[in-house]
Amino acid sequence: MADAIRVENLFKSFGRFEVLKGVSLTARKGDVVAIIGGSGSGKSTMLRCINYLETPTAGKIIIDGEEIKRRADGSPAERRQIERIRTQLAMVFQQFNLWTHRTLLENIIEVPVHVLGQSRAQATERAVELLQRVGLGDKMKSFPAQLSGGQQQRAAIARALAVDPKAMLFDEPTSALDPELVGEVLNVIRDLAAEGRTMILVTHEMKFAREVATHVIYLYQGRIEEQGPPAELFGDPKSERLQQFLRTVA
Amino acid sequence: MSDLLELLGLGQAAELLSLSPPGWGRNLLVGLSRSLQIAAGAFGLGLLIGLLGAYGKLHGGKITRDLLAIYTTVIRAVPELVLILILYYVGTDLVNKASAALGGGPVEISGIAAGIWVLGVVQGAYATEVLRGAIQAIPPGQVEAARAFGMPGWTILRRVTIPAMMAFAVPGLANLWLIATKDTALLAVVGFSELTLETRQAASSTRAYFTFFMAAGALYLMVTLLSGALFARLEKWARRGQPSLKGGAR
């Protein structure tokens, strides 16, 4: 069985600044890979390269056995391929990025109806289920700006689930939230991990990473400094930098 | 009633403005309707040019951007009266030359079509800038979320960019519409019988300058007031889901 996500020897530079210096990652189906590291370590960039929101300078991205084809300049060679793969990799953003001019329900059915070609009735039925599941059954007609950050992020997770993704990419999903709202979002993500969804999670929540991740990667200045099962990485870190990092965030 | 009008010296005015001959009211209304047709056509053409222009300025290659910069700069620098004379005579000349080249005779160009083309080209330059600013005001996360979910470029434009920019574009577009209604008066110089020219003819035939120009002024004012109310509603709709701000269209 093909791995859900493989990243091989990824490099990314912004101008002269090299953010990623050859990082690799493998997520088998059902894996929850947590990427941790200080600010500027390249963890968000690494995640955003997986669905080509950032164009890698070099390296391979292979989704469910299919390599994303690239041109000489690194950009995706086939627009249709990258669009299709993106629909299989649902993303949840730090700033939620719900479409502000649409209600929650409209946000959730947007991609199923206008990208995947589902019928409105079918998409709506599923959207209602998903919104109820994330505890927003009574907010379907609300606009994002009328909700708290935690509610918006839960809605964003419902939007991601609505495309039935092969894997989910979480880019610091709780970093923009007030502390008292973090828990409600983590609970939703925890449930998803428990049902065996493949996820890549960039996070600052160490306790949470330790609890839900099957594999943890510590990035330092664009390189993987240390990686392993969470119990090992958090319980017995080998690298001095990781030890120091864990002391500062604890 | 008629005694009262007589007393105020308005009996004659009412007669002059009556809809049936010898009154000139019908002529004024026909002129108004032509003015509105041209304004609507020019506004629509301007929007189309503006949308393409804004996209070209934001995402086009160097040559596209340079050409658009020349277009918006020249059109906005030259007085509209001069532009109308240039575009009208150049436009009709070109059409006739093209027709002659194809072996046809001189072509009768409808005044309305010529008026729409001339004012539309002018409107397009301003609309390009209004829409470019509005597109740039969209939070980048809105489009990024659409890309991350695999939306094709055309769908993003239709489903995300245009609705999201409307909130920022409507006030500027309302201005453009009002300018369009009044710029139609400039078409009088090329002999197109819109409201202003009809008014002048009525006034000079009857020597009742004050009456007719006041009447025309009142008609222009009515158009403006009505447009203001419509655009206020449009703005309210375009801003749906946005946090409310103080002050609206007016």
Interface residues (C-beta under 8 A of the other chain):
Chain A: N51 L53 R79 I82 E83 R84 I85 R86 T87 L89 A90 M91 F93 Q95 F96 N97 L98 W99 T100 H101 R102 T103 E110 V111 H114 V115 F143 P144 A145 V163
Chain B: P139 G141 Q142 E144 A145 A146 R147 A148 F149 G150 M151 P152 T155 R159 V160 P163 A164 M166 A167 A238 R240 G241 Q242 P243
